[in-house]
Amino acid sequence: MTRRLLSTKAPVSTVLVRLLVGSVFLFEGIQKFLYPVELAAGRFTKIGIPAPEITSHFVDGILANRHLFIPLSLIS
């Protein structure tokens, strides 16, 4: 099963780009948790989103975990 999930017919360059994009998403999400005032709730407050303390945690959770979907794109 693991072999099937990790195998792909995509060129090596495509796989490399997908991995790099996934790592960027991961590290950007982590930074938003480490510096929430500058990158999360503070930014939401500046652009006028209501309840920035709540919505920023929800959005940041999605952004931090979207790197998990990159391996799924390798299957396609």
Secondary structure, DSSP 8 states (H G I E B T S, - for coil): -HHHHH---S-HHHHHHHHHHHHHHHHHHHHHHHSHHHHTHHHHHHHT-SSHHHHHHHHHHHHHHGGGGHHHHHH-
